[in-house]
Amino acid sequence: MKQIPVALQMYTLRNEAEKDFRGTLQKVAELGYDGVELAGYGGLTSKELKNTLDDLGLQAVSSHIPLSELRSSVDDVINDQLELGSRYIVCPYLSPEERSEEEYFRLIDDLNSIGAKCFQAGITLCYHHHEFELATLSNGKTALETILSETNPHWVKAEFDIYWLTYAGEQPVEWLKRYQGRTPLVHLKDMTTDGERFFAELGSGGVDLGSVLDFGAHSDVDWWIVEQDDSKIPPIDSVRKSLEYLRQIKV
């Protein structure tokens, strides 16, 4: 069974990072995370950030880059990732006006062209979803299925989010099995078992983490990425508890 490293999506600590970006990265390293998935560079150049991460012993796993930036300046984005030593670029979110069927097929064309450029540079483009991509389109498939079936599997991979799959009534491990070979990054999240279905620290909610972690250990998953969109306790305590859970079960 392979050992999959664990990264933190820095969006989780966005408020802390806004006040002290370097200091927040240091806390992440001290907690024992292997790497970070970036959601901005904290005002640093890619070279400065690379040096900072190297000093802290953290790997730049991937970067969430807005779709508008990928469309307008993908060459610059790729150069930044090469400087950071990051292997992945992630398209993270669609605004409400980008969720029509027409816009989904425009997205598919763009993901193919952007993904081809990334592939040529030795970087992998991934698509990160939320719950709205699990709605069914007129073709009888969900938007997420359509995106993955209409994009080149060598150029465009998935970053599945097990909270949002569960939220939409899906079984995350079934998606991992169905798209084996296209899931190098997985967002690990948990969900409260009450009616609120709020974000929860790993191991404290009702998401079937066990089957996901078991399957991932025998699949193509390269990184587990902890993210908690919002927390009812200090976010740094939240990410500490989630990592402790993973360590306790020997992930």
LOMILO-313033 format. One record per residue (C-alpha): residue in three letters; z, x, y. Coordinates in steps of 0.2 Angstrom, whole numbers, plus 2048, in hexadecimal, padded with zeros to 3 digits. Layout:
ALA; Z; X; Y .
...
***
This chain:
MET; 800; 800; 800 .
LYS; 7FB; 807; 811 .
GLN; 807; 809; 81F .
ILE; 800; 800; 82F .
PRO; 806; 806; 840 .
VAL; 80D; 7FA; 84C .
ALA; 808; 7F9; 85E .
LEU; 80F; 7EE; 86D .
GLN; 803; 7E4; 878 .
MET; 809; 7E9; 889 .
TYR; 806; 7D8; 890 .
THR; 817; 7D3; 888 .
LEU; 820; 7DF; 894 .
ARG; 814; 7DB; 8A3 .
ASN; 823; 7D8; 8B0 .
GLU; 82C; 7E8; 8AB .
ALA; 81C; 7F2; 8AB .
GLU; 817; 7EC; 8BC .
LYS; 827; 7F3; 8C3 .
ASP; 827; 803; 8B9 .
PHE; 818; 806; 8AE .
ARG; 81C; 817; 8A8 .
GLY; 82F; 813; 8A5 .
THR; 82A; 804; 89B .
LEU; 81E; 80E; 890 .
GLN; 82C; 81A; 88D .
LYS; 838; 80B; 887 .
VAL; 82A; 806; 87B .
ALA; 829; 817; 874 .
GLU; 83C; 818; 873 .
LEU; 83C; 808; 869 .
GLY; 831; 810; 85C .
TYR; 820; 808; 85E .
ASP; 812; 812; 859 .
GLY; 806; 80D; 866 .
VAL; 801; 800; 874 .
GLU; 7F4; 7F4; 877 .
LEU; 7F0; 7F5; 88A .
ALA; 7EE; 7E7; 896 .
GLY; 7EB; 7F1; 8A5 .
TYR; 7EE; 804; 8A9 .
GLY; 7FD; 802; 8B5 .
GLY; 7F3; 80A; 8C3 .
LEU; 7F0; 81A; 8B9 .
THR; 7DF; 821; 8B6 .
SER; 7DA; 822; 8A3 .
LYS; 7DE; 834; 8A3 .
GLU; 7EF; 833; 8AB .
LEU; 7F3; 825; 89F .
LYS; 7ED; 82F; 890 .
ASN; 7F8; 83D; 895 .
THR; 807; 831; 897 .
LEU; 804; 829; 886 .
ASP; 803; 83B; 87E .
ASP; 813; 840; 886 .
LEU; 81C; 831; 87F .
GLY; 814; 832; 86E .
LEU; 80B; 821; 870 .
GLN; 7F9; 81D; 86A .
ALA; 7ED; 813; 875 .
VAL; 7E8; 807; 868 .
SER; 7DD; 7FB; 872 .
SER; 7DB; 7F3; 883 .
HIS; 7D9; 7E1; 888 .
ILE; 7CB; 7E1; 894 .
PRO; 7C6; 7D1; 89D .
LEU; 7B5; 7C9; 898 .
SER; 7AF; 7CB; 8AA .
GLU; 7B2; 7DD; 8AA .
LEU; 7AA; 7E0; 899 .
ARG; 79B; 7D7; 8A0 .
SER; 79A; 7E0; 8B0 .
SER; 79F; 7F2; 8AC .
VAL; 7A1; 7F5; 899 .
ASP; 79B; 807; 89B .
ASP; 7AA; 80B; 8A6 .
VAL; 7B5; 802; 89A .
ILE; 7AE; 80C; 88B .
ASN; 7B1; 81C; 894 .
ASP; 7C3; 818; 898 .
GLN; 7C6; 814; 886 .
LEU; 7BE; 825; 880 .
GLU; 7CA; 82D; 88D .
LEU; 7D9; 824; 886 .
GLY; 7D4; 828; 874 .
SER; 7D4; 815; 870 .
ARG; 7C9; 80E; 863 .
TYR; 7C9; 7FC; 868 .
ILE; 7C4; 7F1; 877 .
VAL; 7CA; 7DF; 876 .
CYS; 7C2; 7D0; 87F .
PRO; 7D3; 7C7; 882 .
TYR; 7D1; 7B5; 889 .
LEU; 7C5; 7A8; 88F .
SER; 7C8; 79E; 89F .
PRO; 7C7; 78B; 89D .
GLU; 7B5; 78B; 8A5 .
GLU; 7AF; 797; 898 .
ARG; 7B4; 78C; 889 .
SER; 7A5; 780; 888 .
GLU; 798; 781; 87A .
GLU; 78B; 789; 886 .
GLU; 797; 796; 88C .
TYR; 79D; 79A; 87A .
PHE; 78B; 79E; 876 .
ARG; 789; 7A8; 885 .
LEU; 799; 7B1; 880 .
ILE; 791; 7B5; 86F .
ASP; 782; 7BD; 877 .
ASP; 78D; 7C8; 882 .
LEU; 798; 7CD; 874 .
ASN; 789; 7D3; 86A .
SER; 782; 7DD; 878 .
ILE; 793; 7E4; 87D .
GLY; 798; 7E7; 86B .
ALA; 788; 7F1; 868 .
LYS; 78C; 7FC; 877 .
CYS; 79E; 7FF; 871 .
PHE; 798; 802; 85F .
GLN; 78C; 810; 865 .
ALA; 79A; 818; 86E .
GLY; 7A5; 818; 85F .
ILE; 7B0; 80A; 865 .
THR; 7B3; 7F9; 85D .
LEU; 7B3; 7E8; 867 .
CYS; 7BF; 7DB; 862 .
TYR; 7C0; 7C9; 867 .
HIS; 7D2; 7C2; 869 .
HIS; 7D4; 7AF; 868 .
HIS; 7E1; 7A2; 86D .
GLU; 7E2; 790; 867 .
PHE; 7D3; 789; 870 .
GLU; 7C7; 792; 866 .
LEU; 7CD; 788; 856 .
ALA; 7C5; 778; 85D .
THR; 7B6; 773; 854 .
LEU; 7A5; 774; 85C .
SER; 796; 768; 859 .
ASN; 790; 774; 84B .
GLY; 79F; 76F; 841 .
LYS; 7A7; 780; 843 .
THR; 7B5; 786; 84E .
ALA; 7B1; 790; 85D .
LEU; 7B9; 79F; 855 .
GLU; 7AF; 79D; 845 .
THR; 79F; 79B; 84F .
ILE; 7A3; 7AB; 859 .
LEU; 7A6; 7B5; 849 .
SER; 797; 7AE; 840 .
GLU; 78B; 7B1; 84E .
THR; 790; 7C2; 853 .
ASN; 78B; 7D2; 84A .
PRO; 79A; 7D7; 83E .
HIS; 797; 7E9; 841 .
TRP; 798; 7E7; 854 .
VAL; 7A5; 7D9; 856 .
LYS; 7B6; 7D8; 84D .
ALA; 7C4; 7CC; 84F .
GLU; 7D6; 7CE; 855 .
PHE; 7DE; 7C0; 84D .
ASP; 7EE; 7B9; 855 .
ILE; 7F9; 7B1; 848 .
TYR; 803; 7A7; 854 .
TRP; 7F4; 79E; 85B .
LEU; 7EC; 79B; 849 .
THR; 7FD; 793; 844 .
TYR; 7FE; 789; 854 .
ALA; 7ED; 782; 850 .
GLY; 7F2; 77D; 83E .
GLU; 7E9; 78B; 836 .
GLN; 7EF; 797; 828 .
PRO; 7EE; 7A9; 830 .
VAL; 7ED; 7B2; 81F .
GLU; 7DE; 7A7; 81A .
TRP; 7D5; 7AD; 82A .
LEU; 7D9; 7BF; 826 .
LYS; 7D2; 7BD; 814 .
ARG; 7C2; 7B3; 81B .
TYR; 7BE; 7C1; 827 .
GLN; 7C3; 7D0; 81D .
GLY; 7BB; 7DF; 825 .
ARG; 7BB; 7D8; 836 .
THR; 7CE; 7D8; 83A .
PRO; 7D3; 7EA; 83F .
LEU; 7E0; 7E3; 84C .
VAL; 7EC; 7D5; 849 .
HIS; 7F8; 7CD; 856 .
LEU; 809; 7CA; 84D .
LYS; 813; 7BC; 855 .
ASP; 81F; 7AF; 850 .
MET; 822; 79D; 855 .
THR; 832; 792; 856 .
THR; 834; 785; 84A .
ASP; 839; 777; 856 .
GLY; 82D; 76B; 85F .
GLU; 82A; 778; 86D .
ARG; 822; 784; 862 .
PHE; 826; 792; 86E .
PHE; 823; 7A5; 86B .
ALA; 830; 7AD; 861 .
GLU; 836; 7BE; 85B .
LEU; 82E; 7C3; 84B .
GLY; 838; 7BD; 83C .
SER; 842; 7B0; 846 .
GLY; 835; 7A2; 845 .
GLY; 82A; 798; 839 .
VAL; 819; 7A2; 839 .
ASP; 815; 7A8; 827 .
LEU; 816; 7BB; 82C .
GLY; 819; 7C0; 81A .
SER; 808; 7BB; 813 .
VAL; 800; 7C3; 822 .
LEU; 809; 7D4; 820 .
ASP; 807; 7D4; 80E .
PHE; 7F4; 7D1; 80F .
GLY; 7F2; 7DD; 81E .
ALA; 7F9; 7EB; 813 .
HIS; 7EA; 7EA; 807 .
SER; 7DD; 7E6; 814 .
ASP; 7D3; 7ED; 823 .
VAL; 7E1; 7EB; 82F .
ASP; 7E4; 7FB; 839 .
TRP; 7F1; 7F5; 845 .
TRP; 7FE; 7E8; 846 .
ILE; 801; 7E3; 859 .
VAL; 811; 7DB; 85E .
GLU; 80F; 7CF; 86D .
GLN; 81A; 7C1; 874 .
ASP; 812; 7B8; 882 .
ASP; 822; 7B2; 889 .
SER; 834; 7B4; 884 .
LYS; 845; 7AB; 887 .
ILE; 84E; 7BC; 886 .
PRO; 84A; 7CC; 88F .
PRO; 839; 7D1; 889 .
ILE; 83E; 7E3; 884 .
ASP; 84B; 7DB; 879 .
SER; 83E; 7D0; 871 .
VAL; 833; 7DE; 86D .
ARG; 841; 7E8; 866 .
LYS; 846; 7DA; 85A .
SER; 834; 7D8; 854 .
LEU; 833; 7EA; 850 .
GLU; 844; 7EA; 848 .
TYR; 83E; 7DC; 83D .
LEU; 82E; 7E5; 838 .
ARG; 838; 7F5; 834 .
GLN; 845; 7EB; 829 .
ILE; 837; 7E4; 81E .
LYS; 830; 7F6; 81E .
VAL; 81F; 7F2; 827 .
***
